[in-house]
Amino acid sequence: MCDYSEPKNVYYGEGERITQKEMIMIAISTTELRRNLKKYLAMANKERVVIQSGKAEAYEIIPAKKISDTDKYFSNPKVLEAIERGREDIKAGRFITITDPKKIWDTILS
């Protein structure tokens, strides 16, 4: 176990806590989750619980009370498409820089 009073390097192991900067989380396998589901559901109220499924997939347990409207908003494919179009517009130079917040409309309409 590690001392949670100050950040340490990241490490991974079955049920070990990972600490980086001020982020504390526990990374577990799907097998460990099945063995101790109730324990990790309770733990998710206090820290991040990440489940590693194979080498490429990872999931996080998030209590419903911690899910915000922005999470639902950014999981909407139409919103993600609009964000990507905006990024493409910026790359192509299709944007306006507002230098004086008091004259926003003057800048946009000019």
Order of alpha helices (4+ residues) and beta strands (2+ residues): beta-beta-alpha-alpha-beta-beta-alpha-alpha-alpha
